[in-house]
Amino acid sequence: MKRNIQCNACGRKIKEENGLLREDIFEGKKEWGYFSRNDLKVDTFYLCEDCYDKLIANFLIPVKREDKLEVL
């Protein structure tokens, strides 16, 4: 099943073969609740690895990053 995922920041199509992504992406999803300007909305977006790296490079507080020893 082809999904045609594009990076929301740069617009580049994410490589896909036989229904499998051929590169990793960041998927952001937020279900807004009460007491926000976006009550009961759901936002979803995708970032390619380059755009993700550019985004987090601008954070004042760095993301918490850990090394994994195995993939399950």
N, CA, C and O atoms as CSV, one atom per row, in Angstrom:
chain,resi,resn,atom,element,x,y,z
A,1,MET,N,N,0.849,-1.183,0.000
A,1,MET,CA,C,0.000,0.000,0.000
A,1,MET,C,C,0.894,1.245,0.000
A,1,MET,O,O,1.659,1.461,0.940
A,2,LYS,N,N,0.799,2.030,-1.014
A,2,LYS,CA,C,1.624,3.221,-1.145
A,2,LYS,C,C,0.985,4.370,-0.367
A,2,LYS,O,O,-0.210,4.633,-0.498
A,3,ARG,N,N,1.807,5.058,0.454
A,3,ARG,CA,C,1.279,6.118,1.309
A,3,ARG,C,C,1.586,7.514,0.800
A,3,ARG,O,O,0.903,8.464,1.183
A,4,ASN,N,N,2.594,7.668,-0.052
A,4,ASN,CA,C,2.979,8.982,-0.584
A,4,ASN,C,C,3.210,10.001,0.522
A,4,ASN,O,O,2.595,11.067,0.529
A,5,ILE,N,N,4.086,9.678,1.443
A,5,ILE,CA,C,4.404,10.581,2.552
A,5,ILE,C,C,5.403,11.626,2.078
A,5,ILE,O,O,6.375,11.311,1.392
A,6,GLN,N,N,5.147,12.879,2.457
A,6,GLN,CA,C,6.049,13.969,2.152
A,6,GLN,C,C,6.450,14.671,3.434
A,6,GLN,O,O,5.672,14.738,4.386
A,7,CYS,N,N,7.670,15.195,3.456
A,7,CYS,CA,C,8.123,15.996,4.586
A,7,CYS,C,C,7.317,17.291,4.605
A,7,CYS,O,O,7.246,17.996,3.597
A,8,ASN,N,N,6.716,17.602,5.734
A,8,ASN,CA,C,5.919,18.820,5.844
A,8,ASN,C,C,6.758,20.089,5.790
A,8,ASN,O,O,6.228,21.158,5.486
A,9,ALA,N,N,8.062,19.998,6.080
A,9,ALA,CA,C,8.909,21.197,6.092
A,9,ALA,C,C,9.453,21.524,4.701
A,9,ALA,O,O,9.332,22.660,4.241
A,10,CYS,N,N,10.046,20.545,4.034
A,10,CYS,CA,C,10.678,20.821,2.733
A,10,CYS,C,C,9.869,20.308,1.545
A,10,CYS,O,O,10.142,20.685,0.405
A,11,GLY,N,N,8.878,19.452,1.796
A,11,GLY,CA,C,8.028,18.945,0.724
A,11,GLY,C,C,8.572,17.738,-0.016
A,11,GLY,O,O,7.916,17.218,-0.919
A,12,ARG,N,N,9.762,17.285,0.352
A,12,ARG,CA,C,10.373,16.152,-0.344
A,12,ARG,C,C,9.580,14.872,-0.093
A,12,ARG,O,O,9.167,14.598,1.034
A,13,LYS,N,N,9.371,14.093,-1.155
A,13,LYS,CA,C,8.697,12.804,-1.011
A,13,LYS,C,C,9.640,11.824,-0.326
A,13,LYS,O,O,10.828,11.769,-0.645
A,14,ILE,N,N,9.109,11.059,0.609
A,14,ILE,CA,C,9.883,10.069,1.336
A,14,ILE,C,C,9.957,8.796,0.492
A,14,ILE,O,O,8.937,8.312,0.002
A,15,LYS,N,N,11.157,8.260,0.326
A,15,LYS,CA,C,11.360,7.074,-0.513
A,15,LYS,C,C,10.595,5.881,0.031
A,15,LYS,O,O,10.606,5.591,1.227
A,16,GLU,N,N,9.929,5.198,-0.899
A,16,GLU,CA,C,9.113,4.042,-0.525
A,16,GLU,C,C,9.208,2.986,-1.618
A,16,GLU,O,O,9.182,3.309,-2.806
A,17,GLU,N,N,9.317,1.742,-1.218
A,17,GLU,CA,C,9.343,0.609,-2.147
A,17,GLU,C,C,8.462,-0.499,-1.612
A,17,GLU,O,O,8.584,-0.900,-0.455
A,18,ASN,N,N,7.592,-0.979,-2.442
A,18,ASN,CA,C,6.715,-2.101,-2.073
A,18,ASN,C,C,5.998,-1.859,-0.743
A,18,ASN,O,O,5.849,-2.780,0.060
A,19,GLY,N,N,5.561,-0.636,-0.516
A,19,GLY,CA,C,4.813,-0.316,0.691
A,19,GLY,C,C,5.653,-0.094,1.928
A,19,GLY,O,O,5.107,0.117,3.011
A,20,LEU,N,N,6.990,-0.137,1.792
A,20,LEU,CA,C,7.880,0.063,2.938
A,20,LEU,C,C,8.683,1.343,2.752
A,20,LEU,O,O,9.203,1.608,1.669
A,21,LEU,N,N,8.778,2.130,3.809
A,21,LEU,CA,C,9.603,3.329,3.750
A,21,LEU,C,C,11.065,2.918,3.642
A,21,LEU,O,O,11.504,2.013,4.352
A,22,ARG,N,N,11.822,3.566,2.770
A,22,ARG,CA,C,13.229,3.247,2.568
A,22,ARG,C,C,14.142,4.210,3.309
A,22,ARG,O,O,15.362,4.160,3.152
A,23,GLU,N,N,13.557,5.079,4.111
A,23,GLU,CA,C,14.305,5.978,4.982
A,23,GLU,C,C,13.431,6.262,6.192
A,23,GLU,O,O,12.210,6.117,6.138
A,24,ASP,N,N,14.058,6.662,7.269
A,24,ASP,CA,C,13.301,6.905,8.488
A,24,ASP,C,C,12.793,8.345,8.506
A,24,ASP,O,O,13.404,9.235,7.915
A,25,ILE,N,N,11.690,8.560,9.177
A,25,ILE,CA,C,11.083,9.888,9.290
A,25,ILE,C,C,10.674,10.126,10.735
A,25,ILE,O,O,10.572,9.194,11.531
A,26,PHE,N,N,10.443,11.391,11.055
A,26,PHE,CA,C,9.872,11.751,12.342
A,26,PHE,C,C,8.385,11.998,12.112
A,26,PHE,O,O,8.008,12.767,11.228
A,27,GLU,N,N,7.539,11.342,12.912
A,27,GLU,CA,C,6.108,11.585,12.840
A,27,GLU,C,C,5.684,12.298,14.115
A,27,GLU,O,O,5.840,11.770,15.216
A,28,GLY,N,N,5.159,13.476,13.958
A,28,GLY,CA,C,4.629,14.223,15.096
A,28,GLY,C,C,3.113,14.146,15.081
A,28,GLY,O,O,2.481,14.347,14.044
A,29,LYS,N,N,2.536,13.853,16.233
A,29,LYS,CA,C,1.079,13.788,16.332
A,29,LYS,C,C,0.662,14.373,17.669
A,29,LYS,O,O,1.200,14.005,18.713
A,30,LYS,N,N,-0.288,15.274,17.633
A,30,LYS,CA,C,-0.781,15.906,18.857
A,30,LYS,C,C,-2.300,15.915,18.835
A,30,LYS,O,O,-2.918,16.457,17.919
A,31,GLU,N,N,-2.895,15.305,19.858
A,31,GLU,CA,C,-4.343,15.367,20.057
A,31,GLU,C,C,-4.602,16.448,21.096
A,31,GLU,O,O,-4.333,16.260,22.282
A,32,TRP,N,N,-5.118,17.566,20.647
A,32,TRP,CA,C,-5.338,18.712,21.521
A,32,TRP,C,C,-6.548,18.482,22.411
A,32,TRP,O,O,-7.570,17.957,21.969
A,33,GLY,N,N,-6.421,18.874,23.648
A,33,GLY,CA,C,-7.512,18.728,24.606
A,33,GLY,C,C,-8.103,20.075,24.966
A,33,GLY,O,O,-7.869,21.082,24.297
A,34,TYR,N,N,-8.858,20.067,26.016
A,34,TYR,CA,C,-9.475,21.298,26.496
A,34,TYR,C,C,-8.406,22.255,27.007
A,34,TYR,O,O,-7.276,21.850,27.280
A,35,PHE,N,N,-8.762,23.494,27.132
A,35,PHE,CA,C,-7.898,24.554,27.646
A,35,PHE,C,C,-6.764,24.895,26.668
A,35,PHE,O,O,-5.716,25.394,27.078
A,36,SER,N,N,-6.977,24.627,25.390
A,36,SER,CA,C,-6.028,25.060,24.365
A,36,SER,C,C,-6.817,25.805,23.287
A,36,SER,O,O,-8.047,25.765,23.255
A,37,ARG,N,N,-6.091,26.476,22.418
A,37,ARG,CA,C,-6.757,27.162,21.300
A,37,ARG,C,C,-7.203,26.172,20.226
A,37,ARG,O,O,-7.897,26.550,19.282
A,38,ASN,N,N,-6.808,24.916,20.366
A,38,ASN,CA,C,-7.093,23.891,19.354
A,38,ASN,C,C,-7.932,22.748,19.914
A,38,ASN,O,O,-7.736,21.591,19.544
A,39,ASP,N,N,-8.852,23.069,20.793
A,39,ASP,CA,C,-9.670,22.041,21.440
A,39,ASP,C,C,-10.167,20.988,20.452
A,39,ASP,O,O,-10.772,21.307,19.428
A,40,LEU,N,N,-9.893,19.721,20.788
A,40,LEU,CA,C,-10.399,18.545,20.085
A,40,LEU,C,C,-9.954,18.443,18.631
A,40,LEU,O,O,-10.633,17.815,17.819
A,41,LYS,N,N,-8.830,19.048,18.298
A,41,LYS,CA,C,-8.230,18.905,16.971
A,41,LYS,C,C,-7.076,17.898,17.073
A,41,LYS,O,O,-6.495,17.715,18.142
A,42,VAL,N,N,-6.759,17.260,15.967
A,42,VAL,CA,C,-5.625,16.330,15.906
A,42,VAL,C,C,-4.703,16.792,14.790
A,42,VAL,O,O,-5.114,16.852,13.631
A,43,ASP,N,N,-3.466,17.118,15.125
A,43,ASP,CA,C,-2.464,17.538,14.153
A,43,ASP,C,C,-1.462,16.411,13.955
A,43,ASP,O,O,-1.010,15.802,14.924
A,44,THR,N,N,-1.109,16.127,12.687
A,44,THR,CA,C,-0.101,15.129,12.349
A,44,THR,C,C,0.823,15.723,11.306
A,44,THR,O,O,0.368,16.383,10.372
A,45,PHE,N,N,2.130,15.490,11.460
A,45,PHE,CA,C,3.074,15.952,10.443
A,45,PHE,C,C,4.272,15.020,10.392
A,45,PHE,O,O,4.528,14.258,11.325
A,46,TYR,N,N,5.004,15.095,9.280
A,46,TYR,CA,C,6.179,14.265,9.060
A,46,TYR,C,C,7.372,15.154,8.733
A,46,TYR,O,O,7.234,16.169,8.052
A,47,LEU,N,N,8.540,14.764,9.224
A,47,LEU,CA,C,9.777,15.461,8.900
A,47,LEU,C,C,10.804,14.448,8.429
A,47,LEU,O,O,10.970,13.393,9.041
A,48,CYS,N,N,11.502,14.770,7.328
A,48,CYS,CA,C,12.637,13.942,6.919
A,48,CYS,C,C,13.753,14.167,7.941
A,48,CYS,O,O,13.680,15.089,8.752
A,49,GLU,N,N,14.763,13.338,7.898
A,49,GLU,CA,C,15.816,13.421,8.901
A,49,GLU,C,C,16.564,14.756,8.841
A,49,GLU,O,O,16.931,15.303,9.881
A,50,ASP,N,N,16.791,15.286,7.638
A,50,ASP,CA,C,17.482,16.578,7.506
A,50,ASP,C,C,16.682,17.704,8.163
A,50,ASP,O,O,17.249,18.522,8.887
A,51,CYS,N,N,15.384,17.750,7.918
A,51,CYS,CA,C,14.541,18.809,8.499
A,51,CYS,C,C,14.406,18.638,10.008
A,51,CYS,O,O,14.351,19.625,10.742
A,52,TYR,N,N,14.354,17.398,10.473
A,52,TYR,CA,C,14.319,17.149,11.911
A,52,TYR,C,C,15.585,17.689,12.567
A,52,TYR,O,O,15.520,18.365,13.593
A,53,ASP,N,N,16.746,17.385,11.965
A,53,ASP,CA,C,18.016,17.863,12.521
A,53,ASP,C,C,18.071,19.390,12.559
A,53,ASP,O,O,18.567,19.969,13.525
A,54,LYS,N,N,17.562,20.043,11.511
A,54,LYS,CA,C,17.532,21.515,11.484
A,54,LYS,C,C,16.623,22.061,12.586
A,54,LYS,O,O,16.960,23.047,13.242
A,55,LEU,N,N,15.480,21.425,12.785
A,55,LEU,CA,C,14.528,21.870,13.797
A,55,LEU,C,C,15.127,21.785,15.192
A,55,LEU,O,O,15.096,22.760,15.943
A,56,ILE,N,N,15.671,20.625,15.542
A,56,ILE,CA,C,16.163,20.457,16.913
A,56,ILE,C,C,17.444,21.248,17.162
A,56,ILE,O,O,17.781,21.523,18.314
A,57,ALA,N,N,18.156,21.615,16.112
A,57,ALA,CA,C,19.369,22.423,16.274
A,57,ALA,C,C,19.036,23.800,16.846
A,57,ALA,O,O,19.904,24.460,17.416
A,58,ASN,N,N,17.787,24.235,16.698
A,58,ASN,CA,C,17.358,25.549,17.192
A,58,ASN,C,C,16.759,25.510,18.591
A,58,ASN,O,O,16.386,26.558,19.120
A,59,PHE,N,N,16.657,24.350,19.200
A,59,PHE,CA,C,16.091,24.242,20.543
A,59,PHE,C,C,17.040,24.855,21.569
A,59,PHE,O,O,18.251,24.650,21.494
A,60,LEU,N,N,16.507,25.591,22.507
A,60,LEU,CA,C,17.315,26.111,23.607
A,60,LEU,C,C,17.705,24.996,24.574
A,60,LEU,O,O,18.808,24.988,25.120
A,61,ILE,N,N,16.790,24.062,24.773
A,61,ILE,CA,C,17.056,22.886,25.606
A,61,ILE,C,C,17.138,21.698,24.658
A,61,ILE,O,O,16.151,21.369,24.000
A,62,PRO,N,N,18.295,21.049,24.575
A,62,PRO,CA,C,18.455,19.945,23.612
A,62,PRO,C,C,17.498,18.793,23.888
A,62,PRO,O,O,17.056,18.589,25.019
A,63,VAL,N,N,17.188,18.046,22.836
A,63,VAL,CA,C,16.366,16.850,23.015
A,63,VAL,C,C,17.155,15.839,23.837
A,63,VAL,O,O,18.384,15.805,23.793
A,64,LYS,N,N,16.434,15.028,24.578
A,64,LYS,CA,C,17.083,13.955,25.336
A,64,LYS,C,C,17.315,12.801,24.362
A,64,LYS,O,O,16.371,12.311,23.743
A,65,ARG,N,N,18.559,12.372,24.227
A,65,ARG,CA,C,18.896,11.311,23.290
A,65,ARG,C,C,19.616,10.197,24.031
A,65,ARG,O,O,20.531,10.436,24.819
A,66,GLU,N,N,19.179,8.972,23.756
A,66,GLU,CA,C,19.792,7.787,24.365
A,66,GLU,C,C,20.184,6.829,23.245
A,66,GLU,O,O,19.554,6.811,22.188
A,67,ASP,N,N,21.205,6.047,23.475
A,67,ASP,CA,C,21.587,4.999,22.533
A,67,ASP,C,C,20.837,3.718,22.877
A,67,ASP,O,O,20.719,3.349,24.045
A,68,LYS,N,N,20.336,3.050,21.851
A,68,LYS,CA,C,19.706,1.751,22.041
A,68,LYS,C,C,20.740,0.671,21.800
A,68,LYS,O,O,21.599,0.803,20.929
A,69,LEU,N,N,20.656,-0.385,22.568
A,69,LEU,CA,C,21.591,-1.482,22.405
A,69,LEU,C,C,21.049,-2.577,21.516
A,69,LEU,O,O,21.812,-3.379,20.977
A,70,GLU,N,N,19.710,-2.619,21.354
A,70,GLU,CA,C,19.117,-3.635,20.504
A,70,GLU,C,C,17.797,-3.128,19.950
A,70,GLU,O,O,17.162,-2.249,20.533
A,71,VAL,N,N,17.400,-3.677,18.846
A,71,VAL,CA,C,16.130,-3.335,18.225
A,71,VAL,C,C,15.213,-4.531,18.354
A,71,VAL,O,O,15.553,-5.636,17.932
A,72,LEU,N,N,14.049,-4.304,18.938
A,72,LEU,CA,C,13.104,-5.411,19.123
A,72,LEU,C,C,12.075,-5.423,18.035
A,72,LEU,O,O,11.196,-6.285,18.026
